Amino acid sequence: MVKVRMNVQTAYHGQLFRAGKVYEVDEDTAKRWFASKLAEAVEEE
């Protein structure tokens, strides 16, 4: 699982993901979202 910060609002598996919030998604989905600029990676602390 990868933490991402959303750049846009979208629905994902029946949940509403809002822009600016951090969510955890699977790696394949995260890679697609990074490529299309829907989300950005969040650095783990």
N, C-alpha and C positions, 0 to 999 in steps of 0.2 A: 504494500500500500504506500501511496505517495501523497504528501500534503501539498495542496495547490491553493492559490489565491485566485478567485474568479475575477475576470475582467468584464464579464457580462453575466446577465441572469439567464439561467437555463434549468430545464427539468432533467433529472437524472434518476432513473429507477424509481419514479413516482415521487421524488422529493424535489423541492424547489431550492436551487443553489443560487444565492444572491451575489451580485457583484460586490467585490471588496472583502468578502468573508473567506475564511479558510476552511477547506473540507478535505477529507481523505478519500481518494479514489484508487482504483487499481492502476498498475503501471502502464498498461496498454492504452487505457483511456487518457491518462495524463499525457502521454507522448503525443497523441492525436490533438489534444487541447493545446499543448505547447506549440505545435506546428501551425495550428490555425489561429493562434493568439487569443484563444478563449480564456486561457488561464496562464499563470506563471508559477514557477516552482517556489516553494517556501523552504528556506534553510532551517534545518533542525538545530535546536539549541541544546 
